[in-house]
Amino acid sequence: MDHFFNKITTFLITAFMLFAGVTKAQDSTGNAYVLSIEQAVQLAKLNNDHVTIARLNSQAAVNELKEVKSHALPHIVMQASGKRLTNVTLYEHGLQDRESLPPPPSSYQAAVGVEATFNLYSGGKHEAAIKEQEARNRIADINVEQQQGSISLQVVQHYLEILRLSQLDSLYKDQINREKLRLKNINSLYKNGKVTRSDVLRAEISLSNQEFAKKENESDIEIFHNRLNILMHLPQETRVTLSDTAIVKTLPPLEIIEKSSDNDAYSVRSVKEQVNLQQSVIKGAKSNYMPTIELVTEYGYNYPNYLRYPYVDQLYAVGFVGVRMQYNISSLYQNNHKVSAERNRLEEIKTSENATRDNVNLEITSLKIKISDTQEKIALAQKNIEQSQVNYRIVSTKYFNQLALLTDLLEADNIYLQSKYKLIEAQTSLLDYYYQTLYTTGKL
């Protein structure tokens, strides 16, 4: 119960903090948000439909556990009946010589009473059922966390993708400005007869290609904005402004990655609970070998009185208290197959746990390698930007001094653009791998 109230308290505090942070970011129209990456994640955790479904399933599991525990209470049944009897037909000599008489002592019968049974012993069946449902509860809670982690990872990836595309859009703007200035200078050279018409056409085509690429990039930004809105369960027309524009250039705390392990991974925790669940199922199956003992009591009113003879036309009340024992002898040769089957399933789950750990460790190792590789790529990209920028200036100077071809200039410009793009891509990938590792290790 305390665990349940703690979860509710945490949920309400998070909701209040998020509401306070996001409300300040809304404009006067009420349909625009300025969100940091953390606010976007928290908003998705609260609003996303998949998380809501998992949360409802967890709440249902809590109620199911309460229902299973309630079986320890006495089982009380109230019964009532009333009927009118027909006359009794008596036969002599087979079906001949009939005689019809009212049934003694009355043609009416009625009974009302309460019966209660209380389980004294059932071979541990009830205890096993409780442990089984508790394991199901923990699996449902882990599923909520996993759904939140999965949605959070998708939100982060869409957030980073929008930032990457936005920075690429800035590159295209700078590139288009350079293309326009270069086209203007080439037109001047063409008018003075220093370059051919083909140089002008190539410069125009290059400018057109960059404008086309920028337009396509803007469409991609809009698409990812719509996807982000859906993940956060916001109306599609909502305008979301990303405030963490500098996060791509920020190196994440990689010491968390170095200390990561498979113990907290959602899949590993879930399969661990499945092992506990199956062990409880086996205990429940074994309890079928044991007898059940119940305390039974009943009290009621009956009419007419059949306890005396001859029968009396009167109402009477009677009750009893006793012990009832049952033992299913057929379980000795039927239940062993069920127990064997459940043990086989336990071995299957344990094997699955080993496979799950291997997969998680493989994913963690792969991500660590990718992170290390991406860090080197960032250093190389930064160096390439400096070199390609110097190279572009040299080739540009040579071209306008008639010492290089336009093809060389366009190639140098393209190399300069690609070097800046690769830096943005590497920085975004580093954060992506970082958050993937957090999700894989159950920390997102």
C-alpha positions, -999 to +999 in steps of 0.1 A: +000+000+000+028+024+009+045+016-024+013+025-042+009+058-024+046+066-031+040+061-068+009+083-068+028+111-048+057+110-072+034+111-102+015+142-089+047+160-080+061+154-114+029+165-131+028+197-110+065+206-117+060+199-154+028+219-156+045+248-138+075+247-162+055+243-194+027+267-185+052+296-183+064+286-218+029+290-234+021+321-254-011+340-253-028+317-278-023+287-254-011+263-282+026+270-282+053+255-260+089+262-254+103+229-242+137+217-230+146+181-238+138+171-202+104+188-202+095+171-235+104+137-220+083+143-188+054+156-209+055+124-230+057+102-199+025+118-185+005+121-217+015+093-241-012+067-248+011+037-246+023+048-212-013+054-201-022+019-212+007+004-193-002+024-162-038+012-163-026-024-166-005-019-135-034-005-116-055-035-127-027-058-114-029-040-080-066-046-078-061-082-088-036-087-060-062-073-035-087-097-049-064-127-045-055-117-009-093-113-001-096-151-006-081-155+029-113-140+044-142-163+051-164-172+021-199-163+030-230-174+010-266-165+018-292-189+004-330-187+002-356-209-015-393-213-016-415-238-034-449-253-035-452-291-039-478-309-060-499-337-045-482-370-041-496-397-064-495-432-049-497-464-070-508-499-062-502-529-084-477-512-108-493-481-123-528-490-114-550-480-085-538-444-082-544-422-051-535-385-048-527-371-014-512-337-002-476-342+009-472-342+047-469-321+067-474-292+041-475-284+004-451-255+009-413-256+017-390-226+024-355-221+037-332-191+043-298-193+058-261-182+057-232-206+052-195-196+058-163-214+051-129-205+062-098-221+047-075-236+073-051-255+051-047-259+013-011-270+009+002-234+003-021-228-027-033-194-014+002-182-005+015-193-039-013-174-056-004-142-037+033-145-046+023-152-082+002-121-084+028-100-066+053-110-093+027-100-119+024-066-102+062-061-104+062-071-140+034-046-147+054-019-129+085-027-149+064-026-181+053+010-172+089+020-167+099+003-200+071+021-219+081+054-203+117+047-212+108+037-248+087+068-253+114+089-237+140+076-261+118+083-291+111+118-278+149+124-274+157+110-308+130+132-325+142+162-305+178+156-315+168+150-351+149+184-352+180+201-338+202+183-363+180+193-392+177+229-378+215+232-378+216+217-413+191+244-423+215+270-410+242+255-431+220+256-462+213+293-455+250+301-453+257+280-483+229+297-504+243+331-494+277+320-506+263+306-538+244+339-545+275+360-539+296+336-560+270+337-588+270+375-587+308+376-590+308+350-618+282+371-637+305+401-634+334+380-648+312+367-676+302+403-686+339+412-687+345+381-709+368+364-684+346+332-680+323+313-702+285+310-701+289+274-688+304+287-655+273+309-650+250+280-657+269+257-633+268+283-606+230+287-611+225+250-610+245+247-578+224+275-562+192+258-573+203+225-559+211+241-525+177+258-524+160+225-533+179+207-505+169+235-480+132+231-490+134+194-485+151+198-451+124+222-440+097+196-448+116+170-427+117+194-398+079+198-400+074+160-402+095+154-370+077+183-352+044+165-359+059+132-347+071+148-315+036+163-309+021+129-312+045+114-288+037+141-263+000+137-271-004+173-281-026+186-309-010+184-343-013+222-348+006+229-315+038+249-321+067+235-301+099+255-298+130+236-287+150+254-261+180+231-257+195+241-290+231+240-275+227+204-262+241+190-294+274+207-287+274+196-250+294+164-241+271+142-220+283+127-186+300+096-201+310+082-167+274+069-164+281+048-195+313+034-181+295+022-150+265+007-168+255-029-164+227-052-173+212-056-138+188-026-142+179-033-178+141-035-182+142-068-200+165-084-175+143-072-145+112-084-163+126-119-170+138-121-134+103-115-122+090-141-147+113-166-130+098-157-096+063-159-111+070-194-125+084-206-092+051-195-075+031-213-103+051-245-095+043-242-058+007-237-066+007-268-088+024-289-060-003-278-036-027-300-055-011-330-039-022-318-005-056-320+012-077-290+019-092-284+053-120-258+059-139-246+089-176-247+079-205-231+097-242-226+088-273-212+103-308-209+088-345-210+090-365-239+074-401-249+069-416-274+075-399-294+102-384-326+088-362-332+118-390-347+138-410-377+129-437-376+121-431-344+102-444-312+118-460-282+101-438-256+118-408-232+112-375-241+129-340-227+130-308-247+132-271-242+127-238-261+129-201-257+131-177-283+117-145-291+098-145-303+062-115-321+046-112-330+009-084-349-008-083-354-046-069-389-049-066-385-087-040-358-082-015-386-075-015-396-111-028-365-129-010-336-112+025-349-118+023-340-155+013-304-147+041-300-122+066-314-148+053-290-175+056-260-152+092-270-143+100-272-180+087-237-184+108-225-155+139-239-172+128-222-204+125-189-187+159-192-169+175-200-203+157-169-217+171-149-188+207-158-199+199-150-235+184-117-225+215-108-204+237-117-234+217-095-257+217-065-233+255-068-227+260-071-265+240-039-270+258-021-242+292-031-256+282-020-291+270+014-279+302+019-259+322+012-291+300+036-311+303+063-285+341+060-285+342+060-323+319+090-325+341+110-301+370+104-325+348+114-354+340+147-337+377+155-332+384+146-369+354+166-381+365+197-362+400+194-378+384+188-412+364+220-409+395+241-404+413+224-433+384+225-457+377+261-449+413+271-457+412+249-488+380+267-500+395+301-495+426+292-515+406+276-544+382+306-544+410+330-547+426+310-575+393+308-594+386+345-594+423+350-604+417+326-633+441+300-618+415+273-611+383+259-627+348+264-614+346+226-609+375+229-584+357+257-566+324+239-563+341+207-551+360+227-524+328+244-513+310+210-512+339+195-491+336+225-467+298+220-464+302+182-458+328+187-431+305+209-411+276+185-417+296+156-405+304+174-373+267+181-366+259+145-375+286+131-351+276+154-322+239+143-326+249+106-329+269+109-297+239+121-278+217+095-295+240+066-285+242+081-250+204+080-245+202+046-261+226+033-235+205+049-207+174+032-221+192-002-225+205-001-189+171+010-175+181+045-165+160+066-189 
